[in-house]
Amino acid sequence: MTYSVAVSGASGYAGGEILRLLAAHPDIEIRTVTAHSNAGQPLVDHQPHLRSLAHLTLQDTTPEILAGHDVVFLALPHGQSGQYTDALADAPLVIDAGADHRLTSQHAWDAFYGGAFHEPWTYGVPELIVGHQGDQQDAPVKQRELLRDATRIAAPGCNASTVSLSLAPGAAAGVIDPSDIVSVLAVGPSGAGKSLKPHLLGSEILGTANPYAVGGTHRHIPEIRQALAAASGADPDGIRISFTPVIVPMSRGILATSTAPIADGVSDEQIRDAWQRAYGEETFVQLLPEGRFPRTADVIGANTALMGLAVDRSANRVIVVTAVDNLTKGTAGAAVQSMNIALGLPEDRALTVNGVAP
Protein backbone atom coordinates (compact mmCIF):
# COMPACT_ATOMS: atom_id res chain seq x y z
CA MET A 1 0.00 0.00 0.00
CA THR A 2 1.14 3.53 -0.77
CA TYR A 3 0.20 6.26 1.71
CA SER A 4 -0.47 9.81 0.52
CA VAL A 5 1.24 12.51 2.57
CA ALA A 6 0.91 16.25 3.08
CA VAL A 7 3.67 18.24 4.79
CA SER A 8 2.97 21.70 6.17
CA GLY A 9 5.77 24.13 6.91
CA ALA A 10 7.59 22.55 3.99
CA SER A 11 9.85 25.54 3.35
CA GLY A 12 11.36 25.37 6.86
CA TYR A 13 14.15 23.25 8.31
CA ALA A 14 11.98 20.63 10.04
CA GLY A 15 9.62 20.38 7.09
CA GLY A 16 12.53 20.07 4.69
CA GLU A 17 14.09 17.28 6.74
CA ILE A 18 10.78 15.39 6.91
CA LEU A 19 10.59 15.66 3.12
CA ARG A 20 14.20 14.50 2.68
CA LEU A 21 13.47 11.32 4.61
CA LEU A 22 10.07 10.69 3.03
CA ALA A 23 11.51 11.14 -0.47
CA ALA A 24 13.35 7.83 0.00
CA HIS A 25 10.39 6.02 1.58
CA PRO A 26 9.01 3.31 -0.73
CA ASP A 27 5.56 3.32 0.87
CA ILE A 28 4.98 7.07 0.71
CA GLU A 29 3.73 9.43 -1.98
CA ILE A 30 4.45 13.06 -1.14
CA ARG A 31 1.39 14.61 -2.69
CA THR A 32 1.11 18.06 -1.08
CA VAL A 33 3.51 20.58 0.45
CA THR A 34 2.32 23.79 2.09
CA ALA A 35 3.74 26.98 3.50
CA HIS A 36 2.54 30.40 4.65
CA SER A 37 4.37 33.39 3.18
CA ASN A 38 6.10 31.21 0.56
CA ALA A 39 2.90 29.71 -0.86
CA GLY A 40 2.79 29.70 -4.65
CA GLN A 41 6.55 29.24 -5.03
CA PRO A 42 8.36 26.08 -6.18
CA LEU A 43 9.44 23.91 -3.26
CA VAL A 44 12.91 23.59 -4.76
CA ASP A 45 13.44 27.35 -4.44
CA HIS A 46 13.43 26.88 -0.68
CA GLN A 47 14.76 23.33 -0.44
CA PRO A 48 17.24 23.22 -3.33
CA HIS A 49 18.79 19.99 -2.05
CA LEU A 50 15.52 18.09 -2.62
CA ARG A 51 15.98 17.59 -6.36
CA SER A 52 13.60 14.63 -6.58
CA LEU A 53 10.78 16.88 -5.34
CA ALA A 54 11.38 19.72 -7.79
CA HIS A 55 7.96 19.14 -9.35
CA LEU A 56 6.13 20.26 -6.18
CA THR A 57 4.76 23.76 -5.59
CA LEU A 58 4.08 25.15 -2.12
CA GLN A 59 0.38 25.64 -1.45
CA ASP A 60 -1.40 27.61 1.26
CA THR A 61 -1.53 25.96 4.67
CA THR A 62 -5.25 25.45 5.19
CA PRO A 63 -7.23 22.56 6.67
CA GLU A 64 -8.94 22.06 3.33
CA ILE A 65 -5.64 21.57 1.48
CA LEU A 66 -4.17 19.33 4.21
CA ALA A 67 -7.30 17.16 4.42
CA GLY A 68 -7.77 14.10 2.23
CA HIS A 69 -4.33 12.55 2.86
CA ASP A 70 -3.46 9.36 4.70
CA VAL A 71 -0.76 11.13 6.73
CA VAL A 72 -0.39 14.81 7.57
CA PHE A 73 2.84 16.22 9.02
CA LEU A 74 2.66 19.61 10.72
CA ALA A 75 6.03 21.35 10.88
CA LEU A 76 4.81 24.71 12.17
CA PRO A 77 6.00 27.13 14.86
CA HIS A 78 4.91 26.38 18.40
CA GLY A 79 1.34 27.46 19.08
CA GLN A 80 0.21 27.22 15.45
CA SER A 81 -0.56 23.53 15.00
CA GLY A 82 -3.66 23.42 17.19
CA GLN A 83 -5.77 25.50 14.83
CA TYR A 84 -5.20 22.88 12.13
CA THR A 85 -5.36 19.70 14.21
CA ASP A 86 -8.82 20.62 15.45
CA ALA A 87 -9.98 20.78 11.83
CA LEU A 88 -8.28 17.52 10.76
CA ALA A 89 -10.43 15.19 12.82
CA ASP A 90 -11.04 12.93 9.82
CA ALA A 91 -7.35 12.53 8.89
CA PRO A 92 -6.23 8.95 9.58
CA LEU A 93 -2.80 9.95 10.96
CA VAL A 94 -1.53 13.40 11.99
CA ILE A 95 2.00 13.99 13.27
CA ASP A 96 2.82 17.32 14.88
CA ALA A 97 6.48 18.36 14.91
CA GLY A 98 5.64 21.40 17.05
CA ALA A 99 5.04 21.56 20.79
CA ASP A 100 1.27 21.96 20.79
CA HIS A 101 0.44 18.36 21.72
CA ARG A 102 3.52 17.27 23.72
CA LEU A 103 2.72 18.29 27.28
CA THR A 104 0.21 16.55 29.51
CA SER A 105 0.15 19.38 32.06
CA GLN A 106 -1.76 22.56 31.23
CA HIS A 107 0.07 24.26 34.10
CA ALA A 108 3.41 23.48 32.45
CA TRP A 109 2.10 24.69 29.09
CA ASP A 110 0.89 27.95 30.58
CA ALA A 111 4.20 28.50 32.37
CA PHE A 112 6.50 27.82 29.41
CA TYR A 113 4.41 28.52 26.29
CA GLY A 114 1.08 30.22 26.95
CA GLY A 115 -1.89 30.43 24.65
CA ALA A 116 -4.47 27.73 24.03
CA PHE A 117 -3.74 24.34 25.56
CA HIS A 118 -4.41 21.31 23.35
CA GLU A 119 -4.83 17.71 24.32
CA PRO A 120 -1.63 15.65 24.59
CA TRP A 121 -0.93 13.14 21.84
CA THR A 122 1.14 9.95 21.82
CA TYR A 123 4.75 10.99 22.30
CA GLY A 124 6.99 10.18 19.33
CA VAL A 125 10.15 8.79 20.98
CA PRO A 126 9.93 5.02 20.39
CA GLU A 127 12.95 4.04 22.49
CA LEU A 128 11.92 5.96 25.60
CA ILE A 129 11.26 3.78 28.65
CA VAL A 130 7.76 4.26 30.03
CA GLY A 131 7.68 1.46 32.62
CA HIS A 132 8.50 -2.21 33.20
CA GLN A 133 6.69 -5.49 32.82
CA GLY A 134 5.58 -6.19 36.36
CA ASP A 135 8.50 -5.81 38.74
CA GLN A 136 11.10 -6.91 36.21
CA GLN A 137 13.74 -4.21 35.88
CA ASP A 138 15.24 -6.12 32.95
CA ALA A 139 12.00 -5.92 30.94
CA PRO A 140 11.48 -2.23 30.14
CA VAL A 141 8.34 -1.16 28.30
CA LYS A 142 9.10 1.32 25.54
CA GLN A 143 7.07 4.15 24.06
CA ARG A 144 6.87 2.26 20.75
CA GLU A 145 4.21 0.04 22.30
CA LEU A 146 1.99 3.10 22.68
CA LEU A 147 2.74 4.20 19.12
CA ARG A 148 1.37 1.05 17.51
CA ASP A 149 -1.86 2.00 15.71
CA ALA A 150 -1.65 5.58 17.06
CA THR A 151 -3.55 8.15 15.02
CA ARG A 152 -2.17 11.32 16.64
CA ILE A 153 1.55 11.65 17.37
CA ALA A 154 3.52 14.50 18.95
CA ALA A 155 7.09 14.47 17.66
CA PRO A 156 9.57 15.48 20.36
CA GLY A 157 11.56 18.59 21.05
CA CYS A 158 15.11 17.83 19.93
CA ASN A 159 16.85 18.91 23.15
CA ALA A 160 14.16 17.26 25.26
CA SER A 161 14.37 13.85 23.63
CA THR A 162 18.17 13.92 23.71
CA VAL A 163 18.30 14.53 27.46
CA SER A 164 15.39 12.18 28.17
CA LEU A 165 16.97 9.31 26.26
CA SER A 166 20.27 10.05 27.99
CA LEU A 167 18.92 9.63 31.52
CA ALA A 168 15.76 7.52 31.28
CA PRO A 169 17.60 4.20 31.77
CA GLY A 170 19.17 5.41 35.00
CA ALA A 171 15.92 6.88 36.29
CA ALA A 172 13.96 3.74 35.38
CA ALA A 173 16.47 1.42 37.06
CA GLY A 174 16.81 3.61 40.15
CA VAL A 175 20.59 3.95 39.80
CA ILE A 176 20.53 7.76 39.66
CA ASP A 177 18.82 10.46 41.69
CA PRO A 178 16.67 12.46 39.23
CA SER A 179 16.14 15.30 41.70
CA ASP A 180 19.52 16.85 40.85
CA ILE A 181 20.08 16.63 37.09
CA VAL A 182 22.41 19.03 35.30
CA SER A 183 22.43 19.16 31.48
CA VAL A 184 24.54 21.44 29.31
CA LEU A 185 24.01 21.22 25.56
CA ALA A 186 25.98 22.46 22.57
CA VAL A 187 23.36 23.00 19.86
CA GLY A 188 23.31 24.12 16.25
CA PRO A 189 21.13 27.12 15.33
CA SER A 190 18.93 25.14 12.91
CA GLY A 191 17.00 23.99 15.97
CA ALA A 192 15.61 27.52 16.24
CA GLY A 193 13.97 27.34 12.81
CA LYS A 194 14.55 29.09 9.52
CA SER A 195 12.96 32.48 10.16
CA LEU A 196 15.34 35.42 10.35
CA LYS A 197 16.64 36.10 13.86
CA PRO A 198 19.52 38.58 14.24
CA HIS A 199 21.22 36.65 17.05
CA LEU A 200 21.44 33.59 14.78
CA LEU A 201 23.13 35.34 11.86
CA GLY A 202 26.42 33.85 10.78
CA SER A 203 28.27 36.98 11.83
CA GLU A 204 26.81 36.60 15.33
CA ILE A 205 27.54 32.90 15.92
CA LEU A 206 30.76 32.19 14.01
CA GLY A 207 33.76 32.03 16.30
CA THR A 208 31.73 32.14 19.52
CA ALA A 209 29.56 30.06 21.84
CA ASN A 210 26.38 31.74 23.08
CA PRO A 211 24.29 30.51 26.03
CA TYR A 212 20.55 31.15 25.94
CA ALA A 213 17.44 30.39 28.01
CA VAL A 214 19.61 30.24 31.11
CA GLY A 215 18.12 29.75 34.55
CA GLY A 216 15.30 27.28 34.02
CA THR A 217 13.48 29.12 31.25
CA HIS A 218 13.92 26.79 28.26
CA ARG A 219 10.64 25.41 26.94
CA HIS A 220 11.92 21.83 26.74
CA ILE A 221 12.33 21.53 30.52
CA PRO A 222 8.75 20.37 31.27
CA GLU A 223 8.97 17.89 28.41
CA ILE A 224 12.10 16.34 29.94
CA ARG A 225 10.52 16.18 33.38
CA GLN A 226 7.41 14.56 31.91
CA ALA A 227 9.47 11.91 30.08
CA LEU A 228 11.69 11.07 33.04
CA ALA A 229 8.69 10.88 35.35
CA ALA A 230 7.14 8.33 32.98
CA ALA A 231 10.37 6.33 32.92
CA SER A 232 10.85 6.29 36.69
CA GLY A 233 7.25 6.32 37.90
CA ALA A 234 8.08 9.39 39.97
CA ASP A 235 6.05 12.56 40.39
CA PRO A 236 7.17 15.13 37.78
CA ASP A 237 7.68 17.60 40.65
CA GLY A 238 10.41 15.29 41.92
CA ILE A 239 12.35 15.60 38.65
CA ARG A 240 14.58 18.66 38.96
CA ILE A 241 16.91 19.71 36.19
CA SER A 242 19.31 22.57 35.56
CA PHE A 243 19.24 22.90 31.78
CA THR A 244 21.58 25.20 29.86
CA PRO A 245 21.77 25.18 26.04
CA VAL A 246 24.63 26.88 24.22
CA ILE A 247 24.52 27.80 20.53
CA VAL A 248 27.75 26.83 18.79
CA PRO A 249 28.81 27.47 15.17
CA MET A 250 27.64 24.20 13.57
CA SER A 251 24.54 24.24 11.41
CA ARG A 252 23.00 21.10 12.90
CA GLY A 253 23.63 18.80 15.81
CA ILE A 254 23.33 18.49 19.59
CA LEU A 255 25.97 17.33 22.05
CA ALA A 256 24.27 16.95 25.43
CA THR A 257 26.28 16.37 28.59
CA SER A 258 23.92 15.27 31.35
CA THR A 259 24.86 14.33 34.91
CA ALA A 260 22.97 13.07 37.95
CA PRO A 261 23.96 11.80 41.41
CA ILE A 262 24.56 8.07 41.84
CA ALA A 263 21.94 6.39 44.00
CA ASP A 264 23.11 4.91 47.30
CA GLY A 265 24.70 1.48 47.18
CA VAL A 266 24.85 1.23 43.38
CA SER A 267 27.90 -0.30 41.72
CA ASP A 268 29.58 0.83 38.50
CA GLU A 269 28.47 -2.43 36.90
CA GLN A 270 24.84 -1.84 37.82
CA ILE A 271 24.98 1.64 36.33
CA ARG A 272 26.32 0.58 32.96
CA ASP A 273 24.03 -2.44 32.92
CA ALA A 274 20.98 -0.16 33.20
CA TRP A 275 21.87 1.59 29.94
CA GLN A 276 22.91 -1.64 28.25
CA ARG A 277 19.58 -3.28 29.10
CA ALA A 278 17.71 -0.26 27.81
CA TYR A 279 19.48 0.17 24.49
CA GLY A 280 21.43 -3.01 23.80
CA GLU A 281 18.87 -4.20 21.25
CA GLU A 282 17.96 -0.79 19.81
CA THR A 283 18.90 0.20 16.27
CA PHE A 284 18.82 3.96 16.59
CA VAL A 285 20.00 4.53 20.17
CA GLN A 286 23.44 3.08 20.75
CA LEU A 287 25.62 2.96 23.86
CA LEU A 288 29.29 3.23 22.93
CA PRO A 289 31.95 0.98 24.48
CA GLU A 290 33.32 2.02 27.86
CA GLY A 291 35.65 5.00 27.58
CA ARG A 292 34.27 6.11 24.19
CA PHE A 293 32.22 9.27 23.61
CA PRO A 294 30.43 10.56 20.49
CA ARG A 295 30.90 13.59 18.30
CA THR A 296 28.11 15.43 16.52
CA ALA A 297 29.99 14.75 13.27
CA ASP A 298 29.21 11.05 13.72
CA VAL A 299 25.43 11.48 13.51
CA ILE A 300 24.84 14.17 10.88
CA GLY A 301 22.06 13.00 8.57
CA ALA A 302 21.50 9.83 10.59
CA ASN A 303 18.60 8.79 12.81
CA THR A 304 20.99 7.70 15.55
CA ALA A 305 21.56 8.88 19.09
CA LEU A 306 25.06 7.87 20.14
CA MET A 307 25.92 8.04 23.83
CA GLY A 308 28.92 7.54 26.03
CA LEU A 309 28.66 6.79 29.74
CA ALA A 310 31.08 7.57 32.57
CA VAL A 311 30.93 7.10 36.32
CA ASP A 312 32.63 9.88 38.28
CA ARG A 313 33.02 8.52 41.81
CA SER A 314 34.91 11.61 43.00
CA ALA A 315 31.82 13.69 42.29
CA ASN A 316 29.40 10.78 42.90
CA ARG A 317 27.71 11.40 39.56
CA VAL A 318 26.85 9.54 36.39
CA ILE A 319 27.78 11.39 33.20
CA VAL A 320 26.09 10.71 29.86
CA VAL A 321 27.26 12.42 26.68
CA THR A 322 24.83 12.05 23.77
CA ALA A 323 25.11 13.24 20.18
CA VAL A 324 22.19 13.57 17.77
CA ASP A 325 21.37 15.43 14.60
CA ASN A 326 18.68 17.79 15.89
CA LEU A 327 16.85 17.81 12.55
CA THR A 328 16.96 14.04 12.04
CA LYS A 329 16.78 11.95 15.22
CA GLY A 330 15.81 15.06 17.15
CA THR A 331 12.77 15.89 15.00
CA ALA A 332 12.05 14.52 11.51
CA GLY A 333 13.63 11.11 12.01
CA ALA A 334 11.67 10.56 15.20
CA ALA A 335 8.50 11.62 13.37
CA VAL A 336 9.07 9.24 10.45
CA GLN A 337 10.13 6.41 12.76
CA SER A 338 6.93 6.91 14.77
CA MET A 339 4.89 7.02 11.56
CA ASN A 340 6.36 3.69 10.50
CA ILE A 341 5.37 2.10 13.80
CA ALA A 342 1.85 3.54 13.71
CA LEU A 343 1.30 2.29 10.16
CA GLY A 344 2.68 -1.17 10.90
CA LEU A 345 5.68 -0.69 8.60
CA PRO A 346 9.27 -1.73 9.40
CA GLU A 347 10.46 0.77 11.99
CA ASP A 348 13.66 1.58 10.12
CA ARG A 349 12.00 2.16 6.73
CA ALA A 350 13.72 5.12 4.98
CA LEU A 351 15.95 5.76 8.02
CA THR A 352 19.67 5.17 8.34
CA VAL A 353 22.21 4.78 11.12
CA ASN A 354 24.96 6.05 8.84
CA GLY A 355 26.03 9.67 9.14
CA VAL A 356 27.75 11.88 6.57
CA ALA A 357 31.47 12.48 7.00
CA PRO A 358 33.69 14.43 6.94
C-alpha positions as CSV (number, residue, x, y, z in Angstrom):
1,M,0.0,0.0,0.0
2,T,1.1,3.5,-0.8
3,Y,0.2,6.3,1.7
4,S,-0.5,9.8,0.5
5,V,1.2,12.5,2.6
6,A,0.9,16.3,3.1
7,V,3.7,18.2,4.8
8,S,3.0,21.7,6.2
9,G,5.8,24.1,6.9
10,A,7.6,22.5,4.0
11,S,9.8,25.5,3.3
12,G,11.4,25.4,6.9
13,Y,14.1,23.3,8.3
14,A,12.0,20.6,10.0
15,G,9.6,20.4,7.1
16,G,12.5,20.1,4.7
17,E,14.1,17.3,6.7
18,I,10.8,15.4,6.9
19,L,10.6,15.7,3.1
20,R,14.2,14.5,2.7
21,L,13.5,11.3,4.6
22,L,10.1,10.7,3.0
23,A,11.5,11.1,-0.5
24,A,13.4,7.8,0.0
25,H,10.4,6.0,1.6
26,P,9.0,3.3,-0.7
27,D,5.6,3.3,0.9
28,I,5.0,7.1,0.7
29,E,3.7,9.4,-2.0
30,I,4.4,13.1,-1.1
31,R,1.4,14.6,-2.7
32,T,1.1,18.1,-1.1
33,V,3.5,20.6,0.5
34,T,2.3,23.8,2.1
35,A,3.7,27.0,3.5
36,H,2.5,30.4,4.6
37,S,4.4,33.4,3.2
38,N,6.1,31.2,0.6
39,A,2.9,29.7,-0.9
40,G,2.8,29.7,-4.6
41,Q,6.5,29.2,-5.0
42,P,8.4,26.1,-6.2
43,L,9.4,23.9,-3.3
44,V,12.9,23.6,-4.8
45,D,13.4,27.3,-4.4
46,H,13.4,26.9,-0.7
47,Q,14.8,23.3,-0.4
48,P,17.2,23.2,-3.3
49,H,18.8,20.0,-2.1
50,L,15.5,18.1,-2.6
51,R,16.0,17.6,-6.4
52,S,13.6,14.6,-6.6
53,L,10.8,16.9,-5.3
54,A,11.4,19.7,-7.8
55,H,8.0,19.1,-9.3
56,L,6.1,20.3,-6.2
57,T,4.8,23.8,-5.6
58,L,4.1,25.1,-2.1
59,Q,0.4,25.6,-1.5
60,D,-1.4,27.6,1.3
61,T,-1.5,26.0,4.7
62,T,-5.3,25.5,5.2
63,P,-7.2,22.6,6.7
64,E,-8.9,22.1,3.3
65,I,-5.6,21.6,1.5
66,L,-4.2,19.3,4.2
67,A,-7.3,17.2,4.4
68,G,-7.8,14.1,2.2
69,H,-4.3,12.6,2.9
70,D,-3.5,9.4,4.7
71,V,-0.8,11.1,6.7
72,V,-0.4,14.8,7.6
73,F,2.8,16.2,9.0
74,L,2.7,19.6,10.7
75,A,6.0,21.4,10.9
76,L,4.8,24.7,12.2
77,P,6.0,27.1,14.9
78,H,4.9,26.4,18.4
79,G,1.3,27.5,19.1
80,Q,0.2,27.2,15.5
81,S,-0.6,23.5,15.0
82,G,-3.7,23.4,17.2
83,Q,-5.8,25.5,14.8
84,Y,-5.2,22.9,12.1
85,T,-5.4,19.7,14.2
86,D,-8.8,20.6,15.5
87,A,-10.0,20.8,11.8
88,L,-8.3,17.5,10.8
89,A,-10.4,15.2,12.8
90,D,-11.0,12.9,9.8
91,A,-7.4,12.5,8.9
92,P,-6.2,8.9,9.6
93,L,-2.8,10.0,11.0
94,V,-1.5,13.4,12.0
95,I,2.0,14.0,13.3
96,D,2.8,17.3,14.9
97,A,6.5,18.4,14.9
98,G,5.6,21.4,17.1
99,A,5.0,21.6,20.8
100,D,1.3,22.0,20.8
101,H,0.4,18.4,21.7
102,R,3.5,17.3,23.7
103,L,2.7,18.3,27.3
104,T,0.2,16.6,29.5
105,S,0.1,19.4,32.1
106,Q,-1.8,22.6,31.2
107,H,0.1,24.3,34.1
108,A,3.4,23.5,32.4
109,W,2.1,24.7,29.1
110,D,0.9,27.9,30.6
111,A,4.2,28.5,32.4
112,F,6.5,27.8,29.4
113,Y,4.4,28.5,26.3
114,G,1.1,30.2,27.0
115,G,-1.9,30.4,24.6
116,A,-4.5,27.7,24.0
117,F,-3.7,24.3,25.6
118,H,-4.4,21.3,23.3
119,E,-4.8,17.7,24.3
120,P,-1.6,15.7,24.6
121,W,-0.9,13.1,21.8
122,T,1.1,9.9,21.8
123,Y,4.8,11.0,22.3
124,G,7.0,10.2,19.3
125,V,10.2,8.8,21.0
126,P,9.9,5.0,20.4
127,E,13.0,4.0,22.5
128,L,11.9,6.0,25.6
129,I,11.3,3.8,28.7
130,V,7.8,4.3,30.0
131,G,7.7,1.5,32.6
132,H,8.5,-2.2,33.2
133,Q,6.7,-5.5,32.8
134,G,5.6,-6.2,36.4
135,D,8.5,-5.8,38.7
136,Q,11.1,-6.9,36.2
137,Q,13.7,-4.2,35.9
138,D,15.2,-6.1,32.9
139,A,12.0,-5.9,30.9
140,P,11.5,-2.2,30.1
141,V,8.3,-1.2,28.3
142,K,9.1,1.3,25.5
143,Q,7.1,4.1,24.1
144,R,6.9,2.3,20.8
145,E,4.2,0.0,22.3
146,L,2.0,3.1,22.7
147,L,2.7,4.2,19.1
148,R,1.4,1.1,17.5
149,D,-1.9,2.0,15.7
150,A,-1.6,5.6,17.1
151,T,-3.5,8.1,15.0
152,R,-2.2,11.3,16.6
153,I,1.5,11.7,17.4
154,A,3.5,14.5,19.0
155,A,7.1,14.5,17.7
156,P,9.6,15.5,20.4
157,G,11.6,18.6,21.0
158,C,15.1,17.8,19.9
159,N,16.8,18.9,23.1
160,A,14.2,17.3,25.3
161,S,14.4,13.9,23.6
162,T,18.2,13.9,23.7
163,V,18.3,14.5,27.5
164,S,15.4,12.2,28.2
165,L,17.0,9.3,26.3
166,S,20.3,10.0,28.0
167,L,18.9,9.6,31.5
168,A,15.8,7.5,31.3
169,P,17.6,4.2,31.8
170,G,19.2,5.4,35.0
171,A,15.9,6.9,36.3
172,A,14.0,3.7,35.4
173,A,16.5,1.4,37.1
174,G,16.8,3.6,40.1
175,V,20.6,4.0,39.8
176,I,20.5,7.8,39.7
177,D,18.8,10.5,41.7
178,P,16.7,12.5,39.2
179,S,16.1,15.3,41.7
180,D,19.5,16.8,40.8
181,I,20.1,16.6,37.1
182,V,22.4,19.0,35.3
183,S,22.4,19.2,31.5
184,V,24.5,21.4,29.3
185,L,24.0,21.2,25.6
186,A,26.0,22.5,22.6
187,V,23.4,23.0,19.9
188,G,23.3,24.1,16.2
189,P,21.1,27.1,15.3
190,S,18.9,25.1,12.9
191,G,17.0,24.0,16.0
192,A,15.6,27.5,16.2
193,G,14.0,27.3,12.8
194,K,14.6,29.1,9.5
195,S,13.0,32.5,10.2
196,L,15.3,35.4,10.3
197,K,16.6,36.1,13.9
198,P,19.5,38.6,14.2
199,H,21.2,36.7,17.1
200,L,21.4,33.6,14.8
201,L,23.1,35.3,11.9
202,G,26.4,33.8,10.8
203,S,28.3,37.0,11.8
204,E,26.8,36.6,15.3
205,I,27.5,32.9,15.9
206,L,30.8,32.2,14.0
207,G,33.8,32.0,16.3
208,T,31.7,32.1,19.5
209,A,29.6,30.1,21.8
210,N,26.4,31.7,23.1
211,P,24.3,30.5,26.0
212,Y,20.6,31.1,25.9
213,A,17.4,30.4,28.0
214,V,19.6,30.2,31.1
215,G,18.1,29.7,34.6
216,G,15.3,27.3,34.0
217,T,13.5,29.1,31.2
218,H,13.9,26.8,28.3
219,R,10.6,25.4,26.9
220,H,11.9,21.8,26.7
221,I,12.3,21.5,30.5
222,P,8.7,20.4,31.3
223,E,9.0,17.9,28.4
224,I,12.1,16.3,29.9
225,R,10.5,16.2,33.4
226,Q,7.4,14.6,31.9
227,A,9.5,11.9,30.1
228,L,11.7,11.1,33.0
229,A,8.7,10.9,35.3
230,A,7.1,8.3,33.0
231,A,10.4,6.3,32.9
232,S,10.8,6.3,36.7
233,G,7.3,6.3,37.9
234,A,8.1,9.4,40.0
235,D,6.1,12.6,40.4
236,P,7.2,15.1,37.8
237,D,7.7,17.6,40.6
238,G,10.4,15.3,41.9
239,I,12.4,15.6,38.7
240,R,14.6,18.7,39.0
241,I,16.9,19.7,36.2
242,S,19.3,22.6,35.6
243,F,19.2,22.9,31.8
244,T,21.6,25.2,29.9
245,P,21.8,25.2,26.0
246,V,24.6,26.9,24.2
247,I,24.5,27.8,20.5
248,V,27.8,26.8,18.8
249,P,28.8,27.5,15.2
250,M,27.6,24.2,13.6
251,S,24.5,24.2,11.4
252,R,23.0,21.1,12.9
253,G,23.6,18.8,15.8
254,I,23.3,18.5,19.6
255,L,26.0,17.3,22.0
256,A,24.3,16.9,25.4
257,T,26.3,16.4,28.6
258,S,23.9,15.3,31.4
259,T,24.9,14.3,34.9
260,A,23.0,13.1,38.0
261,P,24.0,11.8,41.4
262,I,24.6,8.1,41.8
263,A,21.9,6.4,44.0
264,D,23.1,4.9,47.3
265,G,24.7,1.5,47.2
266,V,24.9,1.2,43.4
267,S,27.9,-0.3,41.7
268,D,29.6,0.8,38.5
269,E,28.5,-2.4,36.9
270,Q,24.8,-1.8,37.8
271,I,25.0,1.6,36.3
272,R,26.3,0.6,33.0
273,D,24.0,-2.4,32.9
274,A,21.0,-0.2,33.2
275,W,21.9,1.6,29.9
276,Q,22.9,-1.6,28.2
277,R,19.6,-3.3,29.1
278,A,17.7,-0.3,27.8
279,Y,19.5,0.2,24.5
280,G,21.4,-3.0,23.8
281,E,18.9,-4.2,21.3
282,E,18.0,-0.8,19.8
283,T,18.9,0.2,16.3
284,F,18.8,4.0,16.6
285,V,20.0,4.5,20.2
286,Q,23.4,3.1,20.8
287,L,25.6,3.0,23.9
288,L,29.3,3.2,22.9
289,P,31.9,1.0,24.5
290,E,33.3,2.0,27.9
291,G,35.7,5.0,27.6
292,R,34.3,6.1,24.2
293,F,32.2,9.3,23.6
294,P,30.4,10.6,20.5
295,R,30.9,13.6,18.3
296,T,28.1,15.4,16.5
297,A,30.0,14.7,13.3
298,D,29.2,11.1,13.7
299,V,25.4,11.5,13.5
300,I,24.8,14.2,10.9
301,G,22.1,13.0,8.6
302,A,21.5,9.8,10.6
303,N,18.6,8.8,12.8
304,T,21.0,7.7,15.5
305,A,21.6,8.9,19.1
306,L,25.1,7.9,20.1
307,M,25.9,8.0,23.8
308,G,28.9,7.5,26.0
309,L,28.7,6.8,29.7
310,A,31.1,7.6,32.6
311,V,30.9,7.1,36.3
312,D,32.6,9.9,38.3
313,R,33.0,8.5,41.8
314,S,34.9,11.6,43.0
315,A,31.8,13.7,42.3
316,N,29.4,10.8,42.9
317,R,27.7,11.4,39.6
318,V,26.9,9.5,36.4
319,I,27.8,11.4,33.2
320,V,26.1,10.7,29.9
321,V,27.3,12.4,26.7
322,T,24.8,12.0,23.8
323,A,25.1,13.2,20.2
324,V,22.2,13.6,17.8
325,D,21.4,15.4,14.6
326,N,18.7,17.8,15.9
327,L,16.9,17.8,12.5
328,T,17.0,14.0,12.0
329,K,16.8,11.9,15.2
330,G,15.8,15.1,17.1
331,T,12.8,15.9,15.0
332,A,12.1,14.5,11.5
333,G,13.6,11.1,12.0
334,A,11.7,10.6,15.2
335,A,8.5,11.6,13.4
336,V,9.1,9.2,10.5
337,Q,10.1,6.4,12.8
338,S,6.9,6.9,14.8
339,M,4.9,7.0,11.6
340,N,6.4,3.7,10.5
341,I,5.4,2.1,13.8
342,A,1.8,3.5,13.7
343,L,1.3,2.3,10.2
344,G,2.7,-1.2,10.9
345,L,5.7,-0.7,8.6
346,P,9.3,-1.7,9.4
347,E,10.5,0.8,12.0
348,D,13.7,1.6,10.1
349,R,12.0,2.2,6.7
350,A,13.7,5.1,5.0
351,L,15.9,5.8,8.0
352,T,19.7,5.2,8.3
353,V,22.2,4.8,11.1
354,N,25.0,6.1,8.8
355,G,26.0,9.7,9.1
356,V,27.8,11.9,6.6
357,A,31.5,12.5,7.0
358,P,33.7,14.4,6.9
